[in-house]
Amino acid sequence: MRWVLLPGFDGTGVLYEPLLRALPPEVEPVVVRYPADQICSASALVDIALSYVPEREPYVLIAESFSGPIALRASSLRAPTALVLCASFVKCPLPPVAIAPLKVLGRILSRWRPPKWCVRRYLLGEAPDDVVALFYSAIAAVSPRVLAHRFAVLLELNEERTLAKLNCPLLYLQATRDRLVGTRNALLLQAHYPAARIERIEAPHLVLQAQPQAALRAILRFLSQSFGARSGWN
């Protein structure tokens, strides 16, 4: 089955490499990439996501962090076989007053290399050094003005009503040591979509990078329990 993977805040898709290396051969991964040098609205990012999904074939939509609400909106327009959200949110997890200073931060991220201790504390924990290097290469590949604007895009995304339109199995992977997206985001999701399954993984925010094997096991187990023999992963 095809898995369509929506990237995190950087939008490059580079950070999916640890998960891609762990995938079984029966999975056909498609990594979505947002423009690195073009400012896009939330609606434009949804259109980009939809351009990658098959029109008639079954597919699994997987989205991490920033792309969670984009995946929710895309799913309401072209339903996936199953939806997986990783350390993500239904609506902006930050207060509006925080967006302006974060836009300034976005502009300097490509010019200033965040110290490794900061990346590990807030994003990657004890992930291997090569995964930390992936993070730096992903951020460096994106225009500072694009990164800055993505903080503003967060304010455009509130998919609480979208959840009512969903009609597919939904898994939420919650990183237990997430310092960016708190527990209340998973609870909000479940409040609006009680059928959602929440799987907790001992990991920092970038759970697919820090614990790709554990995340993959959780996703395969979810698909197997949701579809049985049809999933091919019993």
N, C-alpha and C positions, 0 to 999 in steps of 0.2 A: 504493500500500500504506500501511496505517496504521503510524505510528511512535509508540509509547508512550514518553514521556520521563520518567524518574524523576529528581527534583531532587537537588541536593547537600545539604549540611548544613543550610542555611536552610530547605529544604523548601517554599519558596514557588513555585518554578518560574519566577520572574522572570528569573533569570540565563540562561534559555534564549533570551532575545530575540535575541542576536546570531546564534545558529544558526537560529532560526525565520526571520529575515530572509533567510537564504541558501538556504533549502530550495527545491528545484524544485517546480513546480506539481503534479506527480504524487504528491507525498508528502502524506499526511493526518496532521498532527501532533496528538497528544493529550498535553497536559502534565499530569502528576500533581501534585497539591498536597497536602502533609501539613498537618494542623491547626496553625495558628499559635498557638493559645491552649489547646491540649489535649495533655497528656502522653500519649504512646503507647508501648507496648512494641514490640519488634522484630516480634512476631507481628501486632500490630495494624497496623503499617506495611506488612507484607506483604499483609494483607487489603485495605488501602486500595489498594495497587498493583494487586492482582488485580481490584478493582472497576472499574478503568479498561480492562482488556484485553478484547478481543472473545472470545467463547466459541467461535465457529466460523470466523471469518475469520482469514486469515494476518496476522501482525503482526511488526514488529521492535521489540524491547525495548531501549531505550538508557538506561543509568544512569551517572551521574557520581559519583565520590568516595564519599560516605557511603552512597549507595543501591546500590552494587555488590553487596554481600552480600544485600541485600533483593531485588534482581533475580535473583540466583542461586537463592534459595529460592523465589521466585515462579515462576521458569522450571521448577523441578522439579515444580511443582504444575499448571501450565498452560503447556505448552511453546510458546515463540515460534518463528517461522520462523527468526529469527536473533537473537543477543544481542550487544550492544556495551557494553563496560565502559570508562569513560573515567577515567584517573588514579585507579583504585579499588583494592580489595583483597578478599581472600577472607575474612580474619579481621582483627580489630582490629590495626591497625599500631602501636599504642602499648602499652607495658607497663602492667599493671593499676595500678601505683603512680602512674602519671601521670594517671589518670582523675579522682581527687579534686580536685587543683588545677585541672584543666581544667573541671570542673563549676562551680567558682567563677568561672573566666574566662567561661564561658557565661552566667552570671548578669549579668555587667557589660557584655557585648558590646552589648546593646540600649541601655544607658545611656551608654556611653562610646564615642565615635567613634574607632576605631583610626586612627592617622596614615596618611596616604596612602603614605608611604615603606614602611610595614610591609605594607600591602595589596599594593603592587606587588612587594615583595621575595618574599613568601611565596605570593601567589595569582595576580596578574595581570600582572606584568612591565610591558611597554610597551604594554599595551592602551589604547585611547582613553579619554579622561576620562569619556565618557558611560557606558562599561562599568564604570568604577570607581564612578560614581554609582549604577549598578544594584546593585552589591554593597552599598553603604551602605543603599539603600532596602530591599533584601531582608532584611538583618539587623535593621533597625529595625522591620520588620513582624512580627517573631516575639517572643513573650513570653520574657523572660529565663529563667524557670523551664523553659520548653520547650527552649530552647537548652542549658541546663545538663543536662537529662535526656538529651539526645541523645548526650552523651559517654558516659553510662552505658549507653545502648543499644548502643554499640560492643562492649561486653563480652558482649552476648547473641548477637553475630553471629560464628559460625565455620562457614563453609560448605564446608570441605574435603571432607566426605563428600557434600555435595550435588552437587559436581562430577561424581561418579561416576554420578549419575542423569541428567545432561544428555544430550541427543541432538539438538543443533542446532549450526550453525556459530557460533563465538564469536570476536569481535574484541576485542582489548585495545588501547586507545589509550594509549600511555605518553608522558607529558610529560618531555622530556629534562632540563628544568631544574626538576623538581618537588622542592621543599624539604620537602614534607609526607609524600608517599607514595613511598618509595624503590623502587629497581629490584627488590629481593628480592620485592616483592609480585607483580610480573609473573612472575617466575621460579617463585614458589610456585603461581600459577595454572597455568602451563604444565606444571609437574611433575605436577599432579593431572589436567590435561586437555590432553594432548599435542597434540591437534588444534587448540588455540587458536592464533589468529594474533595476533602482536604487531606493531603499527605504531607507530614512534617519530616523534613530532612535536616540533619545536623550539619549546618553550613552557613556561611555568610551570604550576603545579598546575591552575588553571582553564583547561584547554586549549580547551574549547569556546567560552569567552568571549574568550580571547586570540588564538586562531587558528581561528575558525569555518570559514573557507573550506578550510583545510588538513584540518581534522577531517572536514568534509563530503566532501571528495574521497576521503579514506581510507575512509569508511563506504560511499560509493557504489561504489568500486572493490571493496571486500570483498563487497558484495552481488552485483555483477556477476560476479565470479569464482566466487562460491559457487553462483549460480543461473542464470547466463547469461541467455538471452533471457527467462526467466520473471521476472527481476527488473525488466525494463523499463528498465534503465540501462546497456545495452551501449554 
